[in-house]
């Protein structure tokens, strides 16, 4: 998978990881067009992933997030 930095082309779920947290390499994050959500993981329920999507990442961390296209 090719990892990208910056804003994704559209809102949605993306495989993503934070540069300072490489152990979270299987995380998915919601991009709402302005900000990343907290990380959700494949083993979690859809309800829990939705809860993480409502929580926004600290703005200073957004520039550290790499995203891929699954």
PQR file of N, CA, C, O and H, with PARSE charges and radii, in Angstrom:
ATOM      1  N   UNK A   1       0.837  -1.170   0.000 -0.4000 1.5000
ATOM      2  CA  UNK A   1       0.000   0.000   0.000 -0.0000 2.0000
ATOM      3  C   UNK A   1       0.890   1.243   0.000  0.5500 1.7000
ATOM      4  O   UNK A   1       1.913   1.289   0.683 -0.5500 1.4000
ATOM      5  N   UNK A   2       0.490   2.232  -0.763 -0.4000 1.5000
ATOM      6  CA  UNK A   2       1.216   3.497  -0.797 -0.0000 2.0000
ATOM      7  C   UNK A   2       0.650   4.396   0.302  0.5500 1.7000
ATOM      8  O   UNK A   2      -0.557   4.628   0.370 -0.5500 1.4000
ATOM      9  H   UNK A   2      -0.341   2.195  -1.317  0.4000 1.0000
ATOM     10  N   UNK A   3       1.537   4.894   1.158 -0.4000 1.5000
ATOM     11  CA  UNK A   3       1.122   5.774   2.240 -0.0000 2.0000
ATOM     12  C   UNK A   3       1.248   7.221   1.792  0.5500 1.7000
ATOM     13  O   UNK A   3       2.215   7.594   1.129 -0.5500 1.4000
ATOM     14  H   UNK A   3       2.517   4.705   1.103  0.4000 1.0000
ATOM     15  N   UNK A   4       0.268   8.029   2.157 -0.4000 1.5000
ATOM     16  CA  UNK A   4       0.202   9.433   1.765 -0.0000 2.0000
ATOM     17  C   UNK A   4       0.159  10.316   3.003  0.5500 1.7000
ATOM     18  O   UNK A   4      -0.277   9.885   4.071 -0.5500 1.4000
ATOM     19  H   UNK A   4      -0.518   7.726   2.696  0.4000 1.0000
ATOM     20  N   UNK A   5       0.610  11.542   2.854 -0.4000 1.5000
ATOM     21  CA  UNK A   5       0.553  12.521   3.929 -0.0000 2.0000
ATOM     22  C   UNK A   5      -0.284  13.693   3.436  0.5500 1.7000
ATOM     23  O   UNK A   5      -0.261  14.015   2.249 -0.5500 1.4000
ATOM     24  H   UNK A   5       0.964  11.892   1.987  0.4000 1.0000
ATOM     25  N   UNK A   6      -1.012  14.323   4.324 -0.4000 1.5000
ATOM     26  CA  UNK A   6      -1.861  15.438   3.947 -0.0000 2.0000
ATOM     27  C   UNK A   6      -3.319  15.029   3.923  0.5500 1.7000
ATOM     28  O   UNK A   6      -3.695  13.997   4.480 -0.5500 1.4000
ATOM     29  H   UNK A   6      -1.030  14.061   5.289  0.4000 1.0000
ATOM     30  N   UNK A   7      -4.132  15.835   3.282 -0.4000 1.5000
ATOM     31  CA  UNK A   7      -5.572  15.594   3.259 -0.0000 2.0000
ATOM     32  C   UNK A   7      -5.956  14.563   2.204  0.5500 1.7000
ATOM     33  O   UNK A   7      -5.514  14.656   1.059 -0.5500 1.4000
ATOM     34  H   UNK A   7      -3.827  16.673   2.829  0.4000 1.0000
ATOM     35  N   UNK A   8      -6.782  13.574   2.580 -0.4000 1.5000
ATOM     36  CA  UNK A   8      -7.321  12.638   1.592 -0.0000 2.0000
ATOM     37  C   UNK A   8      -8.277  13.369   0.640  0.5500 1.7000
ATOM     38  O   UNK A   8      -8.738  14.468   0.949 -0.5500 1.4000
ATOM     39  H   UNK A   8      -7.142  13.499   3.510  0.4000 1.0000
ATOM     40  N   UNK A   9      -8.574  12.762  -0.513 -0.4000 1.5000
ATOM     41  CA  UNK A   9      -9.428  13.425  -1.507 -0.0000 2.0000
ATOM     42  C   UNK A   9     -10.887  13.591  -1.095  0.5500 1.7000
ATOM     43  O   UNK A   9     -11.571  14.479  -1.603 -0.5500 1.4000
ATOM     44  H   UNK A   9      -8.200  11.869  -0.763  0.4000 1.0000
ATOM     45  N   UNK A  10     -11.370  12.761  -0.192 -0.4000 1.5000
ATOM     46  CA  UNK A  10     -12.782  12.835   0.214 -0.0000 2.0000
ATOM     47  C   UNK A  10     -12.973  12.276   1.606  0.5500 1.7000
ATOM     48  O   UNK A  10     -12.112  11.558   2.114 -0.5500 1.4000
ATOM     49  H   UNK A  10     -10.815  12.039   0.222  0.4000 1.0000
ATOM     50  N   UNK A  11     -14.097  12.601   2.227 -0.4000 1.5000
ATOM     51  CA  UNK A  11     -14.418  12.091   3.558 -0.0000 2.0000
ATOM     52  C   UNK A  11     -14.590  10.573   3.504  0.5500 1.7000
ATOM     53  O   UNK A  11     -15.038  10.030   2.494 -0.5500 1.4000
ATOM     54  H   UNK A  11     -14.796  13.184   1.814  0.4000 1.0000
ATOM     55  N   UNK A  12     -14.237   9.901   4.583 -0.4000 1.5000
ATOM     56  CA  UNK A  12     -14.418   8.460   4.659 -0.0000 2.0000
ATOM     57  C   UNK A  12     -13.408   7.798   5.582  0.5500 1.7000
ATOM     58  O   UNK A  12     -12.565   8.454   6.193 -0.5500 1.4000
ATOM     59  H   UNK A  12     -13.873  10.343   5.403  0.4000 1.0000
ATOM     60  N   UNK A  13     -13.520   6.473   5.664 -0.4000 1.5000
ATOM     61  CA  UNK A  13     -12.598   5.668   6.471 -0.0000 2.0000
ATOM     62  C   UNK A  13     -11.351   5.360   5.649  0.5500 1.7000
ATOM     63  O   UNK A  13     -11.441   5.032   4.466 -0.5500 1.4000
ATOM     64  H   UNK A  13     -14.204   5.940   5.167  0.4000 1.0000
ATOM     65  N   UNK A  14     -10.189   5.470   6.284 -0.4000 1.5000
ATOM     66  CA  UNK A  14      -8.910   5.182   5.625 -0.0000 2.0000
ATOM     67  C   UNK A  14      -8.014   4.388   6.566  0.5500 1.7000
ATOM     68  O   UNK A  14      -7.996   4.631   7.773 -0.5500 1.4000
ATOM     69  H   UNK A  14     -10.115   5.736   7.245  0.4000 1.0000
ATOM     70  N   UNK A  15      -7.260   3.420   5.997 -0.4000 1.5000
ATOM     71  CA  UNK A  15      -6.210   2.812   6.810 -0.0000 2.0000
ATOM     72  C   UNK A  15      -5.215   3.936   7.095  0.5500 1.7000
ATOM     73  O   UNK A  15      -4.783   4.635   6.177 -0.5500 1.4000
ATOM     74  H   UNK A  15      -7.275   3.222   5.017  0.4000 1.0000
ATOM     75  N   UNK A  16      -4.860   4.106   8.344 -0.4000 1.5000
ATOM     76  CA  UNK A  16      -4.000   5.237   8.709 -0.0000 2.0000
ATOM     77  C   UNK A  16      -3.178   4.914   9.944  0.5500 1.7000
ATOM     78  O   UNK A  16      -3.579   4.114  10.790 -0.5500 1.4000
ATOM     79  H   UNK A  16      -5.211   3.539   9.089  0.4000 1.0000
ATOM     80  N   UNK A  17      -2.032   5.549  10.028 -0.4000 1.5000
ATOM     81  CA  UNK A  17      -1.234   5.430  11.243 -0.0000 2.0000
ATOM     82  C   UNK A  17      -0.510   6.729  11.508  0.5500 1.7000
ATOM     83  O   UNK A  17      -0.227   7.507  10.597 -0.5500 1.4000
ATOM     84  H   UNK A  17      -1.707   6.199   9.341  0.4000 1.0000
ATOM     85  N   UNK A  18      -0.215   6.946  12.785 -0.4000 1.5000
ATOM     86  CA  UNK A  18       0.482   8.144  13.208 -0.0000 2.0000
ATOM     87  C   UNK A  18       1.968   7.852  13.228  0.5500 1.7000
ATOM     88  O   UNK A  18       2.391   6.810  13.727 -0.5500 1.4000
ATOM     89  H   UNK A  18      -0.446   6.314  13.525  0.4000 1.0000
ATOM     90  N   UNK A  19       2.758   8.755  12.694 -0.4000 1.5000
ATOM     91  CA  UNK A  19       4.202   8.565  12.592 -0.0000 2.0000
ATOM     92  C   UNK A  19       4.814   8.209  13.943  0.5500 1.7000
ATOM     93  O   UNK A  19       5.727   7.385  14.006 -0.5500 1.4000
ATOM     94  H   UNK A  19       2.415   9.602  12.288  0.4000 1.0000
ATOM     95  N   UNK A  20       4.335   8.805  15.005 -0.4000 1.5000
ATOM     96  CA  UNK A  20       4.892   8.553  16.346 -0.0000 2.0000
ATOM     97  C   UNK A  20       4.304   7.315  17.011  0.5500 1.7000
ATOM     98  O   UNK A  20       4.727   6.957  18.110 -0.5500 1.4000
ATOM     99  H   UNK A  20       3.594   9.475  14.954  0.4000 1.0000
ATOM    100  N   UNK A  21       3.359   6.665  16.389 -0.4000 1.5000
ATOM    101  CA  UNK A  21       2.743   5.454  16.944 -0.0000 2.0000
ATOM    102  C   UNK A  21       2.749   4.335  15.902  0.5500 1.7000
ATOM    103  O   UNK A  21       1.682   3.859  15.512 -0.5500 1.4000
ATOM    104  H   UNK A  21       3.015   6.956  15.496  0.4000 1.0000
ATOM    105  N   UNK A  22       3.928   3.905  15.442 -0.4000 1.5000
ATOM    106  CA  UNK A  22       3.981   2.905  14.371 -0.0000 2.0000
ATOM    107  C   UNK A  22       3.382   1.553  14.742  0.5500 1.7000
ATOM    108  O   UNK A  22       3.060   0.765  13.853 -0.5500 1.4000
ATOM    109  H   UNK A  22       4.794   4.292  15.758  0.4000 1.0000
ATOM    110  N   UNK A  23       3.227   1.268  16.015 -0.4000 1.5000
ATOM    111  CA  UNK A  23       2.645  -0.018  16.408 -0.0000 2.0000
ATOM    112  C   UNK A  23       1.155  -0.071  16.082  0.5500 1.7000
ATOM    113  O   UNK A  23       0.560  -1.148  16.112 -0.5500 1.4000
ATOM    114  H   UNK A  23       3.489   1.907  16.737  0.4000 1.0000
ATOM    115  N   UNK A  24       0.545   1.064  15.773 -0.4000 1.5000
ATOM    116  CA  UNK A  24      -0.866   1.106  15.417 -0.0000 2.0000
ATOM    117  C   UNK A  24      -1.037   1.054  13.913  0.5500 1.7000
ATOM    118  O   UNK A  24      -1.855   1.786  13.357 -0.5500 1.4000
ATOM    119  H   UNK A  24       1.029   1.939  15.749  0.4000 1.0000
ATOM    120  N   UNK A  25      -0.286   0.209  13.254 -0.4000 1.5000
ATOM    121  CA  UNK A  25      -0.285   0.179  11.787 -0.0000 2.0000
ATOM    122  C   UNK A  25      -1.506  -0.504  11.180  0.5500 1.7000
ATOM    123  O   UNK A  25      -1.639  -0.513   9.956 -0.5500 1.4000
ATOM    124  H   UNK A  25       0.379  -0.386  13.706  0.4000 1.0000
ATOM    125  N   UNK A  26      -2.391  -1.068  11.973 -0.4000 1.5000
ATOM    126  CA  UNK A  26      -3.610  -1.683  11.421 -0.0000 2.0000
ATOM    127  C   UNK A  26      -4.851  -0.863  11.763  0.5500 1.7000
ATOM    128  O   UNK A  26      -5.971  -1.372  11.710 -0.5500 1.4000
ATOM    129  H   UNK A  26      -2.283  -1.061  12.967  0.4000 1.0000
ATOM    130  N   UNK A  27      -4.649   0.404  12.114 -0.4000 1.5000
ATOM    131  CA  UNK A  27      -5.759   1.267  12.508 -0.0000 2.0000
ATOM    132  C   UNK A  27      -6.469   1.851  11.287  0.5500 1.7000
ATOM    133  O   UNK A  27      -5.891   1.983  10.208 -0.5500 1.4000
ATOM    134  H   UNK A  27      -3.739   0.817  12.158  0.4000 1.0000
ATOM    135  N   UNK A  28      -7.719   2.190  11.492 -0.4000 1.5000
ATOM    136  CA  UNK A  28      -8.519   2.924  10.506 -0.0000 2.0000
ATOM    137  C   UNK A  28      -8.965   4.197  11.179  0.5500 1.7000
ATOM    138  O   UNK A  28      -9.258   4.207  12.375 -0.5500 1.4000
ATOM    139  H   UNK A  28      -8.188   2.083  12.369  0.4000 1.0000
ATOM    140  N   UNK A  29      -9.020   5.279  10.413 -0.4000 1.5000
ATOM    141  CA  UNK A  29      -9.466   6.563  10.947 -0.0000 2.0000
ATOM    142  C   UNK A  29     -10.461   7.186   9.980  0.5500 1.7000
ATOM    143  O   UNK A  29     -10.378   6.993   8.767 -0.5500 1.4000
ATOM    144  H   UNK A  29      -8.782   5.271   9.441  0.4000 1.0000
ATOM    145  N   UNK A  30     -11.405   7.937  10.541 -0.4000 1.5000
ATOM    146  CA  UNK A  30     -12.387   8.652   9.742 -0.0000 2.0000
ATOM    147  C   UNK A  30     -11.839  10.036   9.436  0.5500 1.7000
ATOM    148  O   UNK A  30     -11.429  10.758  10.345 -0.5500 1.4000
ATOM    149  H   UNK A  30     -11.473   8.093  11.527  0.4000 1.0000
ATOM    150  N   UNK A  31     -11.831  10.409   8.167 -0.4000 1.5000
ATOM    151  CA  UNK A  31     -11.476  11.755   7.737 -0.0000 2.0000
ATOM    152  C   UNK A  31     -12.778  12.468   7.419  0.5500 1.7000
ATOM    153  O   UNK A  31     -13.531  12.016   6.556 -0.5500 1.4000
ATOM    154  H   UNK A  31     -12.164   9.822   7.429  0.4000 1.0000
ATOM    155  N   UNK A  32     -13.060  13.579   8.100 -0.4000 1.5000
ATOM    156  CA  UNK A  32     -14.326  14.277   7.889 -0.0000 2.0000
ATOM    157  C   UNK A  32     -14.215  15.456   6.924  0.5500 1.7000
ATOM    158  O   UNK A  32     -15.164  16.226   6.770 -0.5500 1.4000
ATOM    159  H   UNK A  32     -12.448  13.946   8.801  0.4000 1.0000
ATOM    160  N   UNK A  33     -13.079  15.595   6.285 -0.4000 1.5000
ATOM    161  CA  UNK A  33     -12.843  16.700   5.375 -0.0000 2.0000
ATOM    162  C   UNK A  33     -11.986  17.788   5.992  0.5500 1.7000
ATOM    163  O   UNK A  33     -11.467  18.657   5.291 -0.5500 1.4000
ATOM    164  H   UNK A  33     -12.308  14.970   6.409  0.4000 1.0000
ATOM    165  N   UNK A  34     -11.839  17.734   7.333 -0.4000 1.5000
ATOM    166  CA  UNK A  34     -11.044  18.731   8.042 -0.0000 2.0000
ATOM    167  C   UNK A  34     -10.115  18.132   9.075  0.5500 1.7000
ATOM    168  O   UNK A  34      -9.024  18.651   9.309 -0.5500 1.4000
ATOM    169  H   UNK A  34     -12.261  17.028   7.903  0.4000 1.0000
ATOM    170  N   UNK A  35     -10.538  17.042   9.695 -0.4000 1.5000
ATOM    171  CA  UNK A  35      -9.794  16.497  10.828 -0.0000 2.0000
ATOM    172  C   UNK A  35      -9.910  14.973  10.871  0.5500 1.7000
ATOM    173  O   UNK A  35     -10.920  14.406  10.452 -0.5500 1.4000
ATOM    174  H   UNK A  35     -11.424  16.620   9.505  0.4000 1.0000
ATOM    175  N   UNK A  36      -8.865  14.318  11.381 -0.4000 1.5000
ATOM    176  CA  UNK A  36      -8.886  12.866  11.574 -0.0000 2.0000
ATOM    177  C   UNK A  36      -9.560  12.514  12.885  0.5500 1.7000
ATOM    178  O   UNK A  36      -9.553  13.301  13.833 -0.5500 1.4000
ATOM    179  H   UNK A  36      -8.045  14.778  11.721  0.4000 1.0000
ATOM    180  N   UNK A  37     -10.142  11.328  12.931 -0.4000 1.5000
ATOM    181  CA  UNK A  37     -10.722  10.811  14.170 -0.0000 2.0000
ATOM    182  C   UNK A  37      -9.649  10.059  14.951  0.5500 1.7000
ATOM    183  O   UNK A  37      -8.513   9.898  14.505 -0.5500 1.4000
ATOM    184  H   UNK A  37     -10.148  10.689  12.161  0.4000 1.0000
ATOM    185  N   UNK A  38     -10.054   9.611  16.121 -0.4000 1.5000
ATOM    186  CA  UNK A  38      -9.212   8.689  16.864 -0.0000 2.0000
ATOM    187  C   UNK A  38      -9.158   7.376  16.084  0.5500 1.7000
ATOM    188  O   UNK A  38      -9.992   7.133  15.212 -0.5500 1.4000
ATOM    189  H   UNK A  38     -10.977   9.743  16.483  0.4000 1.0000
ATOM    190  N   UNK A  39      -8.199   6.554  16.391 -0.4000 1.5000
ATOM    191  CA  UNK A  39      -8.015   5.286  15.679 -0.0000 2.0000
ATOM    192  C   UNK A  39      -9.045   4.236  16.099  0.5500 1.7000
ATOM    193  O   UNK A  39      -9.386   4.114  17.276 -0.5500 1.4000
ATOM    194  H   UNK A  39      -7.522   6.751  17.099  0.4000 1.0000
ATOM    195  N   UNK A  40      -9.528   3.488  15.116 -0.4000 1.5000
ATOM    196  CA  UNK A  40     -10.388   2.322  15.336 -0.0000 2.0000
ATOM    197  C   UNK A  40      -9.654   1.121  14.733  0.5500 1.7000
ATOM    198  O   UNK A  40      -8.845   1.272  13.818 -0.5500 1.4000
ATOM    199  H   UNK A  40      -9.251   3.587  14.160  0.4000 1.0000
ATOM    200  N   UNK A  41      -9.943  -0.063  15.254 -0.4000 1.5000
ATOM    201  CA  UNK A  41      -9.221  -1.261  14.819 -0.0000 2.0000
ATOM    202  C   UNK A  41     -10.187  -2.324  14.296  0.5500 1.7000
ATOM    203  O   UNK A  41     -11.343  -2.375  14.717 -0.5500 1.4000
ATOM    204  H   UNK A  41     -10.600  -0.186  15.997  0.4000 1.0000
ATOM    205  N   UNK A  42      -9.714  -3.171  13.381 -0.4000 1.5000
ATOM    206  CA  UNK A  42     -10.583  -4.175  12.751 -0.0000 2.0000
ATOM    207  C   UNK A  42     -11.311  -5.104  13.725  0.5500 1.7000
ATOM    208  O   UNK A  42     -12.403  -5.578  13.413 -0.5500 1.4000
ATOM    209  H   UNK A  42      -8.775  -3.129  13.040  0.4000 1.0000
ATOM    210  N   UNK A  43     -10.731  -5.372  14.893 -0.4000 1.5000
ATOM    211  CA  UNK A  43     -11.363  -6.299  15.835 -0.0000 2.0000
ATOM    212  C   UNK A  43     -12.481  -5.641  16.649  0.5500 1.7000
ATOM    213  O   UNK A  43     -13.193  -6.332  17.378 -0.5500 1.4000
ATOM    214  H   UNK A  43      -9.843  -4.987  15.146  0.4000 1.0000
ATOM    215  N   UNK A  44     -12.648  -4.318  16.538 -0.4000 1.5000
ATOM    216  CA  UNK A  44     -13.664  -3.612  17.310 -0.0000 2.0000
ATOM    217  C   UNK A  44     -15.013  -3.640  16.593  0.5500 1.7000
ATOM    218  O   UNK A  44     -15.079  -3.834  15.379 -0.5500 1.4000
ATOM    219  H   UNK A  44     -12.070  -3.757  15.946  0.4000 1.0000
ATOM    220  N   UNK A  45     -16.066  -3.447  17.347 -0.4000 1.5000
ATOM    221  CA  UNK A  45     -17.414  -3.429  16.766 -0.0000 2.0000
ATOM    222  C   UNK A  45     -17.642  -2.135  15.976  0.5500 1.7000
ATOM    223  O   UNK A  45     -16.924  -1.150  16.150 -0.5500 1.4000
ATOM    224  H   UNK A  45     -16.012  -3.290  18.333  0.4000 1.0000
ATOM    225  N   UNK A  46     -18.649  -2.160  15.113 -0.4000 1.5000
ATOM    226  CA  UNK A  46     -19.005  -0.958  14.359 -0.0000 2.0000
ATOM    227  C   UNK A  46     -19.439   0.157  15.306  0.5500 1.7000
ATOM    228  O   UNK A  46     -19.159   1.330  15.059 -0.5500 1.4000
ATOM    229  H   UNK A  46     -19.232  -2.961  14.971  0.4000 1.0000
ATOM    230  N   UNK A  47     -20.121  -0.209  16.388 -0.4000 1.5000
ATOM    231  CA  UNK A  47     -20.547   0.785  17.375 -0.0000 2.0000
ATOM    232  C   UNK A  47     -19.340   1.490  17.995  0.5500 1.7000
ATOM    233  O   UNK A  47     -19.328   2.712  18.139 -0.5500 1.4000
ATOM    234  H   UNK A  47     -20.349  -1.162  16.589  0.4000 1.0000
ATOM    235  N   UNK A  48     -18.337   0.710  18.353 -0.4000 1.5000
ATOM    236  CA  UNK A  48     -17.144   1.295  18.955 -0.0000 2.0000
ATOM    237  C   UNK A  48     -16.388   2.141  17.928  0.5500 1.7000
ATOM    238  O   UNK A  48     -15.887   3.214  18.267 -0.5500 1.4000
ATOM    239  H   UNK A  48     -18.346  -0.283  18.235  0.4000 1.0000
ATOM    240  N   UNK A  49     -16.300   1.679  16.695 -0.4000 1.5000
ATOM    241  CA  UNK A  49     -15.636   2.459  15.643 -0.0000 2.0000
ATOM    242  C   UNK A  49     -16.350   3.792  15.444  0.5500 1.7000
ATOM    243  O   UNK A  49     -15.702   4.819  15.245 -0.5500 1.4000
ATOM    244  H   UNK A  49     -16.707   0.808  16.420  0.4000 1.0000
ATOM    245  N   UNK A  50     -17.677   3.782  15.498 -0.4000 1.5000
ATOM    246  CA  UNK A  50     -18.444   5.017  15.387 -0.0000 2.0000
ATOM    247  C   UNK A  50     -18.152   5.975  16.528  0.5500 1.7000
ATOM    248  O   UNK A  50     -18.105   7.191  16.344 -0.5500 1.4000
ATOM    249  H   UNK A  50     -18.204   2.948  15.660  0.4000 1.0000
ATOM    250  N   UNK A  51     -17.957   5.405  17.708 -0.4000 1.5000
ATOM    251  CA  UNK A  51     -17.615   6.233  18.869 -0.0000 2.0000
ATOM    252  C   UNK A  51     -16.254   6.897  18.656  0.5500 1.7000
ATOM    253  O   UNK A  51     -16.083   8.080  18.947 -0.5500 1.4000
ATOM    254  H   UNK A  51     -17.996   4.417  17.858  0.4000 1.0000
ATOM    255  N   UNK A  52     -15.294   6.134  18.149 -0.4000 1.5000
ATOM    256  CA  UNK A  52     -13.955   6.697  17.886 -0.0000 2.0000
ATOM    257  C   UNK A  52     -14.033   7.760  16.794  0.5500 1.7000
ATOM    258  O   UNK A  52     -13.318   8.761  16.854 -0.5500 1.4000
ATOM    259  H   UNK A  52     -15.433   5.172  17.913  0.4000 1.0000
ATOM    260  N   UNK A  53     -14.893   7.552  15.799 -0.4000 1.5000
ATOM    261  CA  UNK A  53     -15.023   8.511  14.695 -0.0000 2.0000
ATOM    262  C   UNK A  53     -15.551   9.861  15.190  0.5500 1.7000
ATOM    263  O   UNK A  53     -15.242  10.899  14.604 -0.5500 1.4000
ATOM    264  H   UNK A  53     -15.473   6.739  15.750  0.4000 1.0000
ATOM    265  N   UNK A  54     -16.334   9.851  16.251 -0.4000 1.5000
ATOM    266  CA  UNK A  54     -16.849  11.110  16.808 -0.0000 2.0000
ATOM    267  C   UNK A  54     -15.781  11.895  17.559  0.5500 1.7000
ATOM    268  O   UNK A  54     -15.900  13.109  17.718 -0.5500 1.4000
ATOM    269  H   UNK A  54     -16.585   9.008  16.727  0.4000 1.0000
ATOM    270  N   UNK A  55     -14.736  11.207  18.021 -0.4000 1.5000
ATOM    271  CA  UNK A  55     -13.644  11.873  18.744 -0.0000 2.0000
ATOM    272  C   UNK A  55     -12.588  12.331  17.751  0.5500 1.7000
ATOM    273  O   UNK A  55     -12.058  11.528  16.983 -0.5500 1.4000
ATOM    274  H   UNK A  55     -14.640  10.220  17.891  0.4000 1.0000
ATOM    275  N   UNK A  56     -12.290  13.598  17.766 -0.4000 1.5000
ATOM    276  CA  UNK A  56     -11.327  14.159  16.818 -0.0000 2.0000
ATOM    277  C   UNK A  56      -9.913  14.130  17.383  0.5500 1.7000
ATOM    278  O   UNK A  56      -9.688  14.386  18.566 -0.5500 1.4000
ATOM    279  H   UNK A  56     -12.720  14.250  18.390  0.4000 1.0000
ATOM    280  N   UNK A  57      -8.974  13.814  16.511 -0.4000 1.5000
ATOM    281  CA  UNK A  57      -7.556  13.812  16.878 -0.0000 2.0000
ATOM    282  C   UNK A  57      -7.132  15.239  17.202  0.5500 1.7000
ATOM    283  O   UNK A  57      -7.678  16.197  16.654 -0.5500 1.4000
ATOM    284  H   UNK A  57      -9.157  13.606  15.550  0.4000 1.0000
ATOM    285  N   UNK A  58      -6.168  15.373  18.086 -0.4000 1.5000
ATOM    286  CA  UNK A  58      -5.616  16.684  18.424 -0.0000 2.0000
ATOM    287  C   UNK A  58      -5.087  17.312  17.136  0.5500 1.7000
ATOM    288  O   UNK A  58      -4.370  16.656  16.380 -0.5500 1.4000
ATOM    289  H   UNK A  58      -5.725  14.595  18.531  0.4000 1.0000
ATOM    290  N   UNK A  59      -5.431  18.571  16.879 -0.4000 1.5000
ATOM    291  CA  UNK A  59      -5.063  19.216  15.606 -0.0000 2.0000
ATOM    292  C   UNK A  59      -3.580  19.116  15.299  0.5500 1.7000
ATOM    293  O   UNK A  59      -3.209  18.928  14.141 -0.5500 1.4000
ATOM    294  H   UNK A  59      -6.013  19.104  17.493  0.4000 1.0000
ATOM    295  N   UNK A  60      -2.729  19.236  16.294 -0.4000 1.5000
ATOM    296  CA  UNK A  60      -1.290  19.137  16.079 -0.0000 2.0000
ATOM    297  C   UNK A  60      -0.841  17.767  15.593  0.5500 1.7000
ATOM    298  O   UNK A  60       0.233  17.642  15.004 -0.5500 1.4000
ATOM    299  H   UNK A  60      -3.030  19.388  17.235  0.4000 1.0000
ATOM    300  N   UNK A  61      -1.648  16.740  15.832 -0.4000 1.5000
ATOM    301  CA  UNK A  61      -1.299  15.380  15.415 -0.0000 2.0000
ATOM    302  C   UNK A  61      -1.737  15.073  13.993  0.5500 1.7000
ATOM    303  O   UNK A  61      -1.248  14.115  13.394 -0.5500 1.4000
ATOM    304  H   UNK A  61      -2.521  16.842  16.311  0.4000 1.0000
ATOM    305  N   UNK A  62      -2.656  15.871  13.434 -0.4000 1.5000
ATOM    306  CA  UNK A  62      -3.164  15.601  12.091 -0.0000 2.0000
ATOM    307  C   UNK A  62      -2.048  15.540  11.055  0.5500 1.7000
ATOM    308  O   UNK A  62      -2.111  14.738  10.124 -0.5500 1.4000
ATOM    309  H   UNK A  62      -3.053  16.649  13.920  0.4000 1.0000
ATOM    310  N   UNK A  63      -1.032  16.374  11.209 -0.4000 1.5000
ATOM    311  CA  UNK A  63       0.066  16.388  10.238 -0.0000 2.0000
ATOM    312  C   UNK A  63       0.960  15.158  10.353  0.5500 1.7000
ATOM    313  O   UNK A  63       1.766  14.902   9.459 -0.5500 1.4000
ATOM    314  H   UNK A  63      -0.981  17.026  11.966  0.4000 1.0000
ATOM    315  N   UNK A  64       0.833  14.396  11.433 -0.4000 1.5000
ATOM    316  CA  UNK A  64       1.647  13.190  11.640 -0.0000 2.0000
ATOM    317  C   UNK A  64       0.974  11.930  11.110  0.5500 1.7000
ATOM    318  O   UNK A  64       1.565  10.852  11.161 -0.5500 1.4000
ATOM    319  H   UNK A  64       0.178  14.604  12.159  0.4000 1.0000
ATOM    320  N   UNK A  65      -0.239  12.043  10.606 -0.4000 1.5000
ATOM    321  CA  UNK A  65      -0.991  10.868  10.180 -0.0000 2.0000
ATOM    322  C   UNK A  65      -0.772  10.577   8.705  0.5500 1.7000
ATOM    323  O   UNK A  65      -0.936  11.447   7.850 -0.5500 1.4000
ATOM    324  H   UNK A  65      -0.720  12.919  10.565  0.4000 1.0000
ATOM    325  N   UNK A  66      -0.400   9.344   8.430 -0.4000 1.5000
ATOM    326  CA  UNK A  66      -0.249   8.860   7.058 -0.0000 2.0000
ATOM    327  C   UNK A  66      -1.477   8.012   6.748  0.5500 1.7000
ATOM    328  O   UNK A  66      -1.973   7.291   7.615 -0.5500 1.4000
ATOM    329  H   UNK A  66      -0.266   8.638   9.125  0.4000 1.0000
ATOM    330  N   UNK A  67      -1.958   8.096   5.535 -0.4000 1.5000
ATOM    331  CA  UNK A  67      -3.150   7.335   5.144 -0.0000 2.0000
ATOM    332  C   UNK A  67      -2.905   6.615   3.827  0.5500 1.7000
ATOM    333  O   UNK A  67      -2.103   7.037   2.994 -0.5500 1.4000
ATOM    334  H   UNK A  67      -1.556   8.681   4.831  0.4000 1.0000
ATOM    335  N   UNK A  68      -3.622   5.519   3.674 -0.4000 1.5000
ATOM    336  CA  UNK A  68      -3.525   4.723   2.447 -0.0000 2.0000
ATOM    337  C   UNK A  68      -4.903   4.504   1.853  0.5500 1.7000
ATOM    338  O   UNK A  68      -5.922   4.791   2.482 -0.5500 1.4000
ATOM    339  H   UNK A  68      -4.273   5.176   4.351  0.4000 1.0000
ATOM    340  N   UNK A  69      -4.918   4.008   0.673 -0.4000 1.5000
ATOM    341  CA  UNK A  69      -6.178   3.681   0.007 -0.0000 2.0000
ATOM    342  C   UNK A  69      -6.256   2.163  -0.054  0.5500 1.7000
ATOM    343  O   UNK A  69      -5.436   1.519  -0.708 -0.5500 1.4000
ATOM    344  H   UNK A  69      -4.091   3.775   0.162  0.4000 1.0000
ATOM    345  N   UNK A  70      -7.244   1.594   0.630 -0.4000 1.5000
ATOM    346  CA  UNK A  70      -7.375   0.131   0.682 -0.0000 2.0000
ATOM    347  C   UNK A  70      -7.912  -0.433  -0.612  0.5500 1.7000
ATOM    348  O   UNK A  70      -8.081  -1.646  -0.733 -0.5500 1.4000
ATOM    349  H   UNK A  70      -7.910   2.117   1.161  0.4000 1.0000
TER
END
